[in-house]
């Protein structure tokens, strides 16, 4: 006999003693959870939904899917500089597959434990496979990183190696010529299916960065959100982009397409004053994380792309901005 809704929750998503943090005053099991941020802290809240065939392939390992479902939400908290606190889960299932659910829950809750983020409630229902989450974090008053704080003269930085997830997606689609080696495919597939949310980086950027966003829909597209909210412009320099070892041997056009418009990276794109360069370098060293300066914020509106010229006074030629970010309703 298959599990019913409440048996399913209790079997796979109910916290057992010793299974991670107890952050909620009232957790799973009531009509509402009750949470209490630390005294004097503000609550940061974000919601995301993943739909099979749109956000993930049907063949993905369920443990990785559970990891990613939470990771993309923790990435939003990271971009805000918030410490993860708790989350809710809304799970729509076409059928009850206990082995699949067990693996999904393992991937999900292992990452939750890593970041001390407690599952405090949610909902399950029947239908096409989708995973919806609302995640909550806490941040000191006035220290949240926003999209609206970039200032002319700020440096533009990005973490990690954007573009790997897109390279893996194109490998799955069979569009790469030449294709990827086994090692390259597995490495980029891991980046696509189990991204590492940059929570520690977000916390470290409090008081350093002036604006931040996570890269979910493409670097240039997400940068556009910062520019609009901050009412500034920017120049991005192509030869300053961090190129993944798995992209390095591929055509330059392919590298640029993956890095600038690939999406699904969940790296942080942020701005910071020039005076903060030593602090950013120290943060990169302490985290063992590549942080690359790729451009600058300017007073003139609009987004410009140059081949070279990271530092003012050495401007290289402009190139047309042909890169388009992902849009859920435009494909």
Helices and strands as residue ranges (DSSP letters): H 5-12, E 24-26, E 34-35, E 41-51, H 62-80, E 83-93, H 98-114, E 118-126, E 130-140, E 155-159, H 164-173, H 182-193, H 199-204, E 209-214, H 219-230, E 233-237, G 238-240, H 252-261, E 268-272, G 274-276, H 277-287, E 291-298, E 302-306, E 318-319
